Amino acid sequence: MISSVTICSSSKFYDTARRAEEILRKAGLTVYTPRYDYSEEQVRVGESDKIRLTREFLDKVARSDAVFVIANGGYAGVSVCIEVGYAVGQGKAVVFSEEPAEFALRALADAVVPVDEIGDAVRRIDRDAHRPGGPA
């Protein structure tokens, strides 16, 4: 059963990520989020910051049962692709808000659930459904 979720999002979509966070918290889940104060849309993020933030974020993914990827228009971005790969390697459920444009990411999705529906749906995600050796 999924009780904790990390929201993965390009800084371009932090408004959507905040909305998803509110919905997931209202559903009673523990929610880990990006560092909204490091939005690359508003501040310059240097190499050392990016390294630290990436490691910090992957720790959040490791603590959660699932990741919810904000993929407005199907876009994920390089950092989010890394986070999704890490989540899959950790055996976490991977849910996208929209179908990813990148075919490799589509192969890693356990479900696609719009932001406004994620609160009720996330607990029903079977994280083994699309994994090798999982249910057919």
FENPEZI-V603202 format. One record per helix or strand. SS is the DSSP state (h for helix, s for strand). FROM is the first residue (numbers start at 1). TO is the last residue. If there is no record, write none. Layout:
BEGIN
SS:FROM:TO
SS:FROM:TO
END
This chain:
BEGIN
s:4:9
h:11:26
s:30:32
h:36:38
h:47:63
s:66:70
h:72:74
h:78:89
s:93:96
h:103:108
s:111:112
h:115:124
END
